[in-house]
Amino acid sequence: MQRLNTALPPKPRGAQNNLGATGCFLNGVLDTSLPGCDPVGFPNGRRPGDDVVDIELRVAMGYLLADDVQAPSRNVPFHDAVLQDSSQFDAVFPYLTVPNAGANGDGT
């Protein structure tokens, strides 16, 4: 089940952070006043431009922990080398555009 917190106002498409709510943490502490903070993004919601794989990689490697002793790799910007952001999607339904290059297996 996915829940949507409607108490949080959505951000305009151009102002969304593709790393979602991870931008709300600094040294393991939640701070919603940070410039990259986008609390309505993944995991608190799911928008087409949220880069879920990058978020999951970083969190799995300790991004949300407070210090380098607990997670020595926490500040490494892990990624899957596939850019995901809101500019890749249409503003109207069905939102999704053509797949990323190479997604069909023949390199196009």
CORJO-V418870 format. One line per field, one symbol per residue. ss: DSSP state (@ for helix, = for strand, . for the rest). phi: phi as a letter, one per 30 degrees, with the letter a starting at -180 (. if undefined). A space follows every 10 residues. Layout:
BEGIN
ss->???
phi->???
END
This chain:
BEGIN
ss->.......... ..@@@....@ @@@@==..== .......... .......... .@@@@@@@@@ .......... .......... .....@@@.. .......... ........
phi->.cccdddddd cdedcdcdch dddccbhicd bdcddcdbdd decdabcedd dddddddddd cjedddbddd bdcdcddeac icdbadddbd dbecidcddd eidcjcic
END
